[in-house]
Amino acid sequence: MKTVIVGCGRVGSVLAASFDKAGHEVIILDLTSRAFDRLPSSFKGTALRGDGTDEDILRRAGAEGADIFIAMTEGDNRNVMAAQLAQEALGAKKVIAKINDPVRAEAYADLGLAALCRTNLMADAVNEYLGLPQSGRSGILQPTGSHPGGEHHEIVTTAAGAVASAASAVAGGASAVADRASSIAADRSDTTPSGSAPAPAREA
């Protein structure tokens, strides 16, 4: 299976090594070459320095038609842009974006993007360790809807056009995300007690 990972941080590098060991064809991208020092010496995949929100770079890296595409950078916005490119322009089969903000993660899942929420995962890990009830919020939120107008986005092949296209996709759904996030926040406030706080490389 072809697996593409954008972001070679602590989690991204562990995933890359795990998929590589399982026999996947792994392509991992990061903005800095130093990030690839986290990969084990046994890593047989491809490590590329490049911008994972740039369609042209992703295509040249071989990301088109990936079986698995995971956006694991430290920025929610960058992950959303990379994931939407993979989903809408590159034909990736399974796409996951790390979105740390639980409200935004739920909103984007409602708009058709599988979201990995580290905040939910860590909160439940602490609760489990302390013997407290689980939050009931999933660590990976399954996509339950579709991105407004996503099926109409034109596939572009230039780097500048790719970024503009992804930014347009994010902007196009911004009001829907804001509306959904407000709705989620409102739902939570209804059930929150008074006074409680709210919850090795080459150029691509």
Summary of the structure (lengths in Angstrom):
residues: 204
radius of gyration: 17.7
end to end distance: 20.5
largest distance: 54.6
contacts: 673
relative contact order: 0.15
helix: 47%
strand: 16%
